[in-house]
Structure formats: structure tokens, C-alpha cells
Amino acid sequence: MVLNKQLTFLDLFSGIGGFKIALERAGFKSIGFCDNDEYANKLYRAYFKNDKELFYDDIRKINTSELPDFDILCAGFPCQSFSIAGKRRGFEDTRGTMFFEVARILKDKRPKYFILENVKGLLNHDGGKTFQTILKVLSDIGYSVQWQLLNSKFFGVPQNRERVYIVGCYGKECTGKIFPLSGSNSENYSEVRIKQIPPTIGNSQGNRVYFTDGLSTCLTSNGGGQGGKTGLYFINKPRFDKYKQSDIVETLKVAGDTPLMKVRNGTKKGFDEACIGDGINLAYPQSRTRRGRVGKGCSQTLDTNCNMGTIDDYRIRRLTPLECFRLQGFPDEMVKVARDIGLADCRLYKMAGNAITVNVAEAVARKIADCEQSAEGLEKSKTADPFNASNQAAEVENGST
Ligand SMILES: C[S@@+](CC[C@H](N)C(=O)[O-])C[C@H]1O[C@@H](n2cnc3c(N)ncnc32)[C@H](O)[C@@H]1O
């Protein structure tokens, strides 16, 4: 989409640039970025080659009187203090107060739009008071605020990841409706499943093969292989090093053409069955009480340690960094660049777990672009026909006719 004026954006808490990729795809242009993570910044620079953009290594150091104007502020502000997985200290935690730094910049610069992203836990933190405060602060600055909980699995990646997106538009002239993104548009956002690809000739089962279309975990083993011949494989322990001590996986059997693994959990039955293409939660492998370890055709939410696994070559293995980046909608090239600059796997897992899902942010950004285009069209028709209906309605409202 081409707008008459290209809108610009500021990428706060930029991480590895999920918002940057999304907003650039929607036709917007970055003026700068801000993050205090040395490794994320290193990858951001190496991948985007963006020497000309402004950079801040701490949001608290941004002096708004020196900051150029921009049209869209985007920020996935730190979420640990609101996350159900954390201690949930909210605004009492300095990481929670980062929201007020965002509000400070919005108040001083008043960009036309903002897009904020955070964990689902923000909605019910402190009985909903935290979210209410956030909405009130934003509305008091002068923004019309809309929000929606969006799940990555409906936006082209097989990851069950729910995040709240808050979009604001400054001033009365902003009428654009960004949400709901599903509902009326739901046919565009169907659920994606982790895909299995047939074994490739000359490829051993142990090799990892990835789809070039990029989004899914792709496994080479299938029921027509060894499992298909013998009908039953018994493995007491998964072969992946970290989980050697665990008894999370008990048996591998073959149901029809599908190899199944029993994954121990805390249900009455005592296990879930996982097959190729399912995501398996590897956290707390010794636990006998954890439930819901298996995601059918879908990874559960990636975290910063990557505790997600999948079945490959008749064993459970942890997802690779490349797979984690794909589950977040990032291009494969980014992992290649990360390798070239020597970033270790643990850093890549953390970056992927912290990131926004690019596809979701892109859908939101494209809705903003649509609103802008409609506004431009309206403006044009007003200029072309000064007596058009909407002008007359405004005059009646103002009591000027
Ligand atoms: C939830 S992550 C955002 C990730 C990003 N949206 C992406 O796609 O990769 C939050 C980020 O805030 C950064 N951060 C935390 N405190 C900060 C501060 N005071 N100034 C700038 N960045 C900060 C962290 O390093 C982290 O990368």
C-alpha cells in the first residue's frame, strides 16, 4: 500500500526488531530504536544495517525535546512484572514502570498512533486495576484507545501465544477501527499447524529439513520408516542430553501410520500422546503433576529458555533457535546473521522468547495503513467537493448552518 505521505515510527524496547520488520512491511519508515540489551542491539544492527537511525540504550535517557517528530510509537514494554510466570509485582517493579516512560514520550511527542504489546496477564493483574490505569493514562493524554487479545496461531504461525495489543490514535479526527482483527476478518486468520514433510530421498532420518516457506517445524521421520516396520519401539529415556534423566517419554508406539509417544503428565490417565508435528513442553521433566504438555500440531508459547520440544527421528528434541525464530515469524536470514556475528544459542532462545510475533504486528500495522488510506481518500473527496455530505453534517453539528 502506498500512502501519499510515508508515516514514520519509533521502535521502543526494540529487541530484535519484530515491530521494525512488521511496520516496514506495512510501508512505514523507522526513525530510530531503543533497547538496553547488548546482544539484541548487536543483531538488530547487523541484520538491518541501519547506521543512520537514532539509537538509545535506555528509554529513561530519551530527551524528548531533542527527539524528532514521528507518526507511530511502537513498544512491547517489559512484561515480567505482569506475567503470570513472574512475581506479578506490576508497577511496583521498575520493569513495570517502563510503561510510564512510554506515556512520557507519548505525552511530549503526541505521535498520531501508538501500538503497544504485552502479555495476557496484564489484563487481570491486580484485579484489572493495572490495565484500567494504563487505559486511563493513555486516554488522558488524548488518545482514543482500542485493544484486543490476539493469538499468534491465527496469524500464520503454529504457536499458541496470546498477547494483548493496544492501539491508540491521537485526537478527535481519528476514527479508524483497528480491532477486531478476527471476527469480521476471521477467514483470513485460520489456524496453522506444524507441518510434516515426507522423507526426502537421500536424507537420513536424523537430518533436519526445514520448509523454505518457513513457518513450521519440519520432521523427516514418518510412520513408513522403521516404526512402520516393527509396530512398536520402546525407549525409556529421550536421547536429548538435557532430558537424559527424565522419564517424560515412556514409549513409542505406532498407531496406524502414526508414531506416538506417551508423554507423562498429571492427569488420571497419566500421559498424553504426542505424534509428529506436536509441540511438547519440556519444562520440569520430573513433575508428575503438570498437565497439558502436548500441543496438537502447535507449539505452546515460547519463553526465553525455550522449553519447547518436538518429535524427531523417534526421539524428543528441543526446538532449534531457527525453529523458534520461525515460530515468531522472523526470516531465516536473521538466524544466519546471528550465527555470523557469533551469538550463542542461549541468546537466540532468549531473543525469540522475548519477541513479538512479526505476523501479528504486521496485521495490526496494515490496519493502521488502511485507516490512513481511507482518511487520505476522505480528505481528497472533501477537497474535490466542498459541499459533500460529511462536510455538511459537520456544519450542522457545529450549529453553523
Ligand atoms: C518484551 S521485550 C521486546 C522485544 C521486541 N518487541 C522484539 O520484537 O524483539 C522487552 C525489551 O525491553 C528491553 N528493555 C528493558 N528495559 C529497558 C530500558 N530501560 N530501556 C530500553 N530497553 C529496555 C529489554 O532488553 C527487551 O529487549
The ligand as an ORCA input file, in Angstrom:
! r2SCAN-3c Opt
* xyz 0 1
  C       9.394     -7.881     25.629
  S      10.948     -7.403     25.029
  C      10.518     -6.615     23.497
  C      11.003     -7.384     22.309
  C      10.731     -6.783     20.935
  N       9.373     -6.338     20.761
  C      11.093     -7.769     19.827
  O      10.337     -7.992     18.900
  O      12.176     -8.390     19.912
  C      11.350     -6.054     26.060
  C      12.680     -5.404     25.746
  O      12.824     -4.271     26.599
  C      14.207     -4.073     26.810
  N      14.378     -3.143     27.960
  C      14.173     -3.381     29.274
  N      14.423     -2.266     29.998
  C      14.792     -1.294     29.113
  C      15.172      0.082     29.248
  N      15.256      0.676     30.430
  N      15.461      0.788     28.131
  C      15.410      0.185     26.903
  N      15.068     -1.120     26.727
  C      14.758     -1.851     27.808
  C      14.733     -5.489     27.010
  O      16.118     -5.575     26.735
  C      13.892     -6.268     25.996
  O      14.583     -6.449     24.787
*
